[in-house]
Amino acid sequence: MNARMQTAEFVAPSSSTASLASRALSALTATHGGVASLVLRLTLGLVIFPHGAQKLLGWFGGYGFSATMSFLTQNAGLPAPVALLVIFIEFFGSLALIVGAFSRAAALGIIAVMVGAIATVHLPNGFFMNWSGAQPGEGFEYHLLVIGIALAIILRGSGVLSIDQILSRQMARAK
């Protein structure tokens, strides 16, 4: 390898690379300052949090991390990395939504979990929840509501009183 090639390997990232990262971060944290986004992300975060806490910590009558991993990998047939992502997305994604930090990414993760739950468990049970106990399991109407709320968060951002709003303002001032 000649000296010219060696120095090329250690060149700092170009300003266009830094600019691309800055634009990506801006797009991820940009938010419309409305109260509706606040209500949606808090609702979604507060509804999903107990499910994540059941799976990760065993709170709210859950089985905790080890038992949930075992169930998801052995009974549900998920690969271990996917099962781990489900647990982390539900727990840490819900916390991210509650504080409004990278809410678009958290909402996208929750959509992935809900689509997976529909495809692997709930689709054969039909649309409706099992209110009367007459079906063999729960339908997927709840999951569609979650997906709709998460899509709204992806489209609108975190809203007021969010870490994303603070980051967006700071990045706008830095330009």
C-alpha positions as CSV (number, residue, x, y, z in Angstrom):
1,M,0.0,0.0,0.0
2,N,1.5,3.4,-0.9
3,A,1.6,6.4,1.4
4,R,-1.2,8.1,-0.5
5,M,-3.6,5.2,0.1
6,Q,-2.7,5.0,3.8
7,T,-3.5,8.6,4.5
8,A,-6.8,8.3,2.7
9,E,-8.0,5.7,5.2
10,F,-7.6,8.2,8.1
11,V,-9.3,11.2,6.6
12,A,-12.0,12.6,8.8
13,P,-15.6,12.3,7.6
14,S,-16.4,14.9,5.0
15,S,-18.7,17.8,5.8
16,S,-21.3,16.2,3.5
17,T,-21.3,13.1,5.8
18,A,-21.7,15.3,8.9
19,S,-24.4,17.2,7.0
20,L,-26.2,14.0,6.2
21,A,-26.1,12.8,9.8
22,S,-27.4,16.2,10.9
23,R,-30.3,16.1,8.4
24,A,-31.1,12.5,9.5
25,L,-31.2,13.6,13.1
26,S,-33.3,16.6,12.2
27,A,-35.8,14.5,10.4
28,L,-36.0,12.0,13.2
29,T,-36.6,14.7,15.9
30,A,-38.6,17.2,13.9
31,T,-42.1,17.7,15.4
32,H,-45.2,19.7,14.9
33,G,-45.7,21.5,18.2
34,G,-49.2,20.4,18.7
35,V,-50.9,19.0,21.8
36,A,-52.5,16.2,19.7
37,S,-49.1,14.6,19.2
38,L,-48.5,14.9,22.9
39,V,-51.8,13.1,23.7
40,L,-51.1,10.4,21.1
41,R,-47.6,9.6,22.2
42,L,-48.4,9.7,26.0
43,T,-51.5,7.4,25.4
44,L,-49.5,5.0,23.3
45,G,-46.5,5.0,25.7
46,L,-48.6,4.5,28.7
47,V,-50.6,1.7,27.1
48,I,-47.5,-0.2,25.8
49,F,-45.4,0.3,28.9
50,P,-47.1,-2.3,31.2
51,H,-46.7,-4.9,28.4
52,G,-43.0,-4.1,28.1
53,A,-42.6,-4.1,31.9
54,Q,-44.4,-7.5,32.1
55,K,-42.0,-9.0,29.6
56,L,-38.8,-7.4,30.9
57,L,-39.3,-6.9,34.6
58,G,-42.2,-9.3,35.5
59,W,-44.3,-6.3,36.7
60,F,-48.1,-6.2,36.4
61,G,-48.4,-9.9,36.6
62,G,-45.8,-10.6,33.9
63,Y,-43.3,-13.5,33.8
64,G,-40.1,-11.4,33.4
65,F,-37.3,-11.5,30.9
66,S,-36.2,-15.2,31.1
67,A,-39.7,-16.7,31.0
68,T,-40.8,-14.3,28.2
69,M,-37.7,-15.1,26.1
70,S,-38.4,-18.8,26.6
71,F,-42.0,-18.4,25.6
72,L,-41.3,-16.2,22.5
73,T,-38.5,-18.5,21.3
74,Q,-39.9,-21.9,22.1
75,N,-43.7,-21.5,22.0
76,A,-44.1,-18.6,19.5
77,G,-41.1,-19.8,17.4
78,L,-39.3,-16.4,17.2
79,P,-35.6,-16.3,16.7
80,A,-33.9,-15.1,19.9
81,P,-32.8,-11.7,18.4
82,V,-36.4,-11.0,17.4
83,A,-37.7,-12.0,20.8
84,L,-35.2,-9.7,22.4
85,L,-36.2,-6.8,20.1
86,V,-39.9,-7.3,21.0
87,I,-39.2,-7.0,24.7
88,F,-36.8,-4.0,24.3
89,I,-39.1,-2.2,21.9
90,E,-42.2,-2.6,24.1
91,F,-40.3,-1.5,27.2
92,F,-37.8,1.1,26.0
93,G,-39.9,2.3,23.1
94,S,-42.8,3.1,25.4
95,L,-40.4,5.0,27.7
96,A,-39.1,6.9,24.7
97,L,-42.7,7.8,23.7
98,I,-43.5,9.0,27.2
99,V,-40.6,11.4,27.3
100,G,-40.8,12.2,23.6
101,A,-37.3,11.1,22.6
102,F,-37.0,9.8,19.1
103,S,-40.7,9.0,19.1
104,R,-40.8,8.3,15.3
105,A,-38.3,5.5,15.8
106,A,-40.1,4.2,18.8
107,A,-43.4,4.3,17.0
108,L,-42.0,2.4,14.0
109,G,-40.7,-0.3,16.4
110,I,-44.1,-0.6,18.0
111,I,-45.7,-0.9,14.5
112,A,-43.3,-3.8,13.7
113,V,-44.2,-5.5,17.0
114,M,-47.9,-5.1,16.3
115,V,-47.7,-6.4,12.7
116,G,-45.7,-9.4,14.0
117,A,-48.3,-10.1,16.7
118,I,-51.1,-9.9,14.2
119,A,-49.3,-12.2,11.7
120,T,-48.1,-14.8,14.2
121,V,-51.0,-14.9,16.8
122,H,-54.1,-12.8,16.3
123,L,-55.0,-13.0,12.6
124,P,-56.7,-16.5,12.8
125,N,-58.9,-15.1,15.6
126,G,-60.6,-12.6,13.4
127,F,-61.0,-8.8,13.9
128,F,-62.8,-8.5,17.2
129,M,-61.4,-8.8,20.7
130,N,-62.7,-11.7,22.7
131,W,-65.1,-9.8,24.8
132,S,-67.5,-12.7,25.4
133,G,-64.9,-15.4,25.7
134,A,-66.5,-17.3,22.7
135,Q,-63.4,-17.1,20.5
136,P,-60.3,-19.2,20.9
137,G,-58.2,-16.0,21.3
138,E,-58.1,-12.3,20.8
139,G,-58.6,-10.6,17.5
140,F,-56.5,-7.9,16.0
141,E,-58.6,-4.7,16.5
142,Y,-56.5,-3.4,19.4
143,H,-53.3,-3.9,17.3
144,L,-54.8,-1.9,14.4
145,L,-55.6,1.0,16.8
146,V,-52.0,0.9,18.1
147,I,-50.7,0.9,14.5
148,G,-52.9,3.9,13.7
149,I,-51.7,5.9,16.7
150,A,-48.1,5.0,15.9
151,L,-48.5,6.1,12.3
152,A,-49.8,9.5,13.4
153,I,-46.8,9.9,15.7
154,I,-44.5,9.0,12.8
155,L,-46.2,11.6,10.6
156,R,-46.5,14.4,13.2
157,G,-43.6,13.8,15.6
158,S,-43.6,14.0,19.4
159,G,-45.4,17.3,19.8
160,V,-45.0,19.7,22.7
161,L,-43.3,18.9,26.0
162,S,-40.9,16.4,24.3
163,I,-37.2,15.9,24.2
164,D,-37.5,15.8,20.4
165,Q,-38.9,19.4,20.5
166,I,-36.0,20.5,22.6
167,L,-33.5,18.8,20.2
168,S,-35.2,20.3,17.2
169,R,-35.0,23.8,18.6
170,Q,-31.3,23.4,19.5
171,M,-30.4,22.1,16.0
172,A,-32.3,25.0,14.4
173,R,-30.4,27.5,16.5
174,A,-27.1,25.8,15.7
175,K,-27.6,26.3,11.9
